[in-house]
Amino acid sequence: MISSTGIPDVQQNMIHAPGGLFITVEGADGTGKTTHAGLLADRLRKEGRDTILTREPGGGGAVASALRELLLHGDDMADRTELLLFFAARSEHVAHVIRPAINSGSIVVCDRYTDSTLAYQGYGLNIPLEMIYRLHEIATGDLWPDLTILLDLDPAESADRLHDHNRMEGRGMEFQHRVRNGFLSLAETAADRYVIVPSSGPMEEVHAAVWDAVRARLPLQQTGCAGS
């Protein structure tokens, strides 16, 4: 159910990954998402767990890859066109990568998912959140992560880390602050699946915090001697 604020009751009516484990790594550009998603996937594999590492937009084959290039490096487009293209790419991703993997019992680590759309297009571009939640339900069958790691960093510091700029990064500092505040609001709303990890410290410390959050959610029958 979606409230008058456009935020659903995240404690109910949300479909999580059946069988496997679905983990997303979120945050603004420059927070270290891609690095820590990769480190997490490597750690899980070393622990003997079948793990798929993927990303958005672009995971899910040729169609999603073409949409990624258009979204990140193409010409300017209407805000709602951008929104619909993100969900078109996500629909391909869920159908061809995420659902098959979790249905087979794998752990999926995904760099970005619908929370990024809520933060960037919802809070950043002021598209109604209710519209985004409805499109999510249509595109994904209302599939949400079991765990979302939010890497949080002041936008001024994250901007200093960026080298290759895309359309999202070129929208100015005020936009980036709205995005960060959006992520923090989502983390408060969906506290059952979110863990906030400050990403200003050394990479090793950030990874350790990410791993602690993930290890606490791993199914007991999969842990064995891992995590020591």
C-alpha positions, -999 to +999 in steps of 0.1 A: +000+000+000+013+035-009+006+063+016-004+099+007+033+107+008+041+083-020+061+060+003+048+024+006+044+005+038+078-013+033+071-037+061+043-053+041+034-063+005+070-065-007+083-095-025+118-105-016+142-129-033+130-165-032+157-191-026+188-171-030+199-138-015+195-104-032+219-077-021+221-042-035+249-016-030+236+020-033+248+055-030+257+085-050+285+084-076+319+087-060+309+069-028+327+037-038+297+016-048+313-003-077+345-010-058+327-023-027+302-043-047+331-061-064+350-066-031+318-080-015+312-104-044+349-116-043+346-122-005+314-142-009+330-164-035+361-170-014+336-181+014+324-207-011+291-191-020+277-190-055+276-153-063+266-132-092+279-096-095+259-073-117+250-036-122+224-011-132+218+002-157+232-023-182+230-057-166+208-081-185+221-084-221+223-063-252+191-043-248+200-032-213+236-024-223+223-001-251+200+016-227+228+022-203+248+040-229+218+061-238+210+070-202+245+078-190+260+094-221+233+102-246+216+135-254+193+152-229+158+138-226+126+145-208+127+134-171+099+109-175+115+095-207+146+089-186+126+072-159+109+049-183+142+039-199+157+030-165+127+007-158+129-008-193+166-017-186+156-030-151+129-052-165+155-069-188+179-072-159+154-088-136+141-112-162+174-124-176+199-121-147+185-114-112+154-137-110+171-167-126+201-164-103+181-161-070+157-188-081+187-211-085+199-203-050+227-179-059+236-147-041+231-116-063+252-085-056+239-056-076+255-022-081+223+000-080+186-009-083+153+008-078+164+028-048+187+047-071+157+056-093+138+067-062+168+089-051+178+103-085+146+106-104+123+109-074+140+130-049+165+145-074+141+154-103+109+156-082+091+128-101+063+115-078+075+086-057+041+069-061+047+067-099+081+052-094+068+025-070+041+016-095+066+013-124+088-008-101+059-032-095+052-035-133+089-039-144+101-062-117+071-080-103+077-060-071+110-077-064+130-059-037+164-067-022+168-087+010+196-063+020+206-028+008+240-014+017+240+024+015+274+039+011+270+075+024+294+104+018+291+142+017+285+152-020+314+176-020+338+147-010+322+123-035+325+148-063+363+150-057+366+113-063+350+114-097+370+112-129+346+101-157+314+122-156+280+111-169+247+128-173+236+122-137+268+137-123+266+168-143+234+181-127+251+202-100+257+201-063+221+210-053+209+180-072+235+158-055+224+169-021+188+161-029+199+126-041+219+120-008+190+132+013+167+110-007+188+079+000+189+087+037+151+091+037+147+058+019+170+041+045+148+054+073+116+043+056+130+008+047+150+003+079+144-035+078+166-039+048+189-009+048+223-007+065+241+027+062+279+025+059+299+058+060+324+056+031+348+084+040+373+061+057+399+038+043+387+012+018+396-017+042+375-002+070+345+004+047+347-032+033+348-046+068+316-027+077+300-039+045+310-075+052+297-074+088+263-062+075+262-090+049+274-117+072+246-110+096+221-117+068+236-149+053+213-179+057+226-202+085+226-233+063+250-215+039+275-203+065+294-234+074+328-224+088+327-191+069+328-157+084+354-164+110 
